[in-house]
């Protein structure tokens, strides 16, 4: 699977498509399996709240939304097989609460979204357990990457 992330200059964490953390995540996505490209967008709480209400019937912002398009008729090879939308504002709050960088939280949310597009879900305990197990190796690789990045930068 290929990950195409669209820069959002409103947020420094996502202002450029060539950011090192995005490049690392794109490489991970390539190892996850699946065909085609997934597009990722970074938005505000207000923007994701509108989408959350429209598509899930839930009021207020959420951290990440994923939409898989692979089963829709008429999708060509050039079309994305899925889309992930992440609220940068929610990711910032979650990162602060969890004690890591916003970039790390954004990467974790994208990994979660990629797993949804690969067919995982967490609507019940069994699904949630299977999804967490599937995500764990990728979460570990992200943690190692960000730890090494902190070590190299001296922070």
ABEGO torsion letter per residue (X at the ends): XBBBBBBBAABAAAABAABAAAAAAAAAAAAAEEBEBBBBBBBBAAAAAAAAAAAAGBBEBBABBBBBAAABBGBBAABBABBBBBBAAAAAAAAAAAGBBAAAAAAAAAAAAAAAAAGBBAABAAAAAAAAAAAAAAAAAAAAAAAAAAAAAGX
